[in-house]
């Protein structure tokens, strides 16, 4: 899967990808690059969709057999701690 139907220039797409990796918000990246915030947010969403697709494909290879899960509880307050 790849990003398609994107009207942004390749140069801007690469810069947005760099900002995504650096965890810059879409709105801040849009301000820096001089594009519409909605365009940056849409591109960020497309990046996340591509990442999710590839992780899903990878998980089918890793978890091809039976997977055993145990019950666990995280959080709450320790006894005696108020």
C-alpha positions as a Markdown table, in Angstrom:
| # | Residue | x | y | z |
|---|---|---|---|---|
| 1 | Unk | 0.0 | 0.0 | 0.0 |
| 2 | Unk | 1.2 | 3.5 | -0.8 |
| 3 | Unk | -0.1 | 7.0 | -0.6 |
| 4 | Unk | -2.0 | 7.9 | -3.8 |
| 5 | Unk | -4.2 | 10.7 | -5.1 |
| 6 | Unk | -2.2 | 13.3 | -3.2 |
| 7 | Unk | -1.9 | 16.7 | -4.9 |
| 8 | Unk | 0.9 | 17.9 | -2.8 |
| 9 | Unk | 4.3 | 18.3 | -4.4 |
| 10 | Unk | 6.7 | 15.4 | -3.7 |
| 11 | Unk | 9.0 | 17.9 | -1.9 |
| 12 | Unk | 6.3 | 18.9 | 0.5 |
| 13 | Unk | 5.3 | 15.3 | 1.0 |
| 14 | Unk | 8.8 | 14.4 | 2.0 |
| 15 | Unk | 9.0 | 17.3 | 4.4 |
| 16 | Unk | 5.7 | 16.3 | 5.9 |
| 17 | Unk | 7.0 | 12.8 | 6.4 |
| 18 | Unk | 10.0 | 14.2 | 8.1 |
| 19 | Unk | 7.8 | 16.3 | 10.4 |
| 20 | Unk | 5.7 | 13.2 | 11.1 |
| 21 | Unk | 8.7 | 11.2 | 12.2 |
| 22 | Unk | 9.9 | 14.1 | 14.4 |
| 23 | Unk | 6.4 | 14.2 | 16.0 |
| 24 | Unk | 5.6 | 17.7 | 14.9 |
| 25 | Unk | 1.8 | 18.4 | 14.8 |
| 26 | Unk | 0.1 | 18.6 | 11.5 |
| 27 | Unk | -1.0 | 22.2 | 12.2 |
| 28 | Unk | 2.6 | 23.3 | 13.0 |
| 29 | Unk | 4.0 | 21.5 | 10.0 |
| 30 | Unk | 1.4 | 23.2 | 7.8 |
| 31 | Unk | 2.4 | 26.6 | 9.2 |
| 32 | Unk | 6.1 | 25.9 | 8.5 |
| 33 | Unk | 5.5 | 24.7 | 5.0 |
| 34 | Unk | 2.8 | 27.3 | 4.1 |
| 35 | Unk | 0.1 | 24.9 | 3.3 |
| 36 | Unk | -3.5 | 24.4 | 4.5 |
| 37 | Unk | -3.7 | 22.7 | 7.9 |
| 38 | Unk | -6.4 | 20.3 | 6.6 |
| 39 | Unk | -4.0 | 19.2 | 3.8 |
| 40 | Unk | -1.3 | 18.3 | 6.4 |
| 41 | Unk | -3.8 | 16.6 | 8.7 |
| 42 | Unk | -5.1 | 14.5 | 5.7 |
| 43 | Unk | -1.5 | 13.6 | 4.8 |
| 44 | Unk | -0.7 | 12.6 | 8.4 |
| 45 | Unk | -3.9 | 10.4 | 8.4 |
| 46 | Unk | -2.7 | 8.7 | 5.1 |
| 47 | Unk | 0.7 | 8.0 | 6.7 |
| 48 | Unk | -1.0 | 6.4 | 9.7 |
| 49 | Unk | -3.2 | 4.2 | 7.4 |
| 50 | Unk | -0.1 | 3.0 | 5.5 |
| 51 | Unk | 1.7 | 2.2 | 8.8 |
| 52 | Unk | -1.4 | 0.3 | 10.1 |
| 53 | Unk | -1.6 | -1.6 | 6.8 |
| 54 | Unk | 2.0 | -2.7 | 7.0 |
| 55 | Unk | 1.8 | -3.6 | 10.7 |
| 56 | Unk | -1.3 | -5.7 | 10.0 |
| 57 | Unk | 0.5 | -7.6 | 7.2 |
| 58 | Unk | 3.5 | -8.1 | 9.5 |
| 59 | Unk | 1.3 | -9.4 | 12.3 |
| 60 | Unk | -0.1 | -12.1 | 10.1 |
| 61 | Unk | 3.4 | -13.4 | 9.6 |
| 62 | Unk | 4.3 | -13.2 | 13.3 |
| 63 | Unk | 1.1 | -14.5 | 14.8 |
| 64 | Unk | 0.3 | -17.2 | 12.2 |
| 65 | Unk | -0.5 | -19.9 | 14.8 |
| 66 | Unk | -2.3 | -20.1 | 18.2 |
| 67 | Unk | -1.8 | -17.2 | 20.5 |
| 68 | Unk | -2.3 | -17.6 | 24.3 |
| 69 | Unk | -3.3 | -14.6 | 26.4 |
| 70 | Unk | -3.3 | -14.3 | 30.1 |
| 71 | Unk | -5.5 | -12.0 | 32.2 |
| 72 | Unk | -3.7 | -8.9 | 33.6 |
| 73 | Unk | -4.8 | -5.8 | 35.4 |
| 74 | Unk | -2.8 | -2.6 | 35.2 |
| 75 | Unk | -3.6 | 0.5 | 37.1 |
| 76 | Unk | -5.5 | 1.1 | 40.3 |
| 77 | Unk | -4.1 | 2.1 | 43.7 |
| 78 | Unk | -1.8 | 0.0 | 45.8 |
| 79 | Unk | -3.1 | -1.1 | 49.2 |
| 80 | Unk | -2.1 | 1.2 | 52.0 |
| 81 | Unk | -1.3 | 4.1 | 49.6 |
| 82 | Unk | -3.8 | 6.9 | 49.9 |
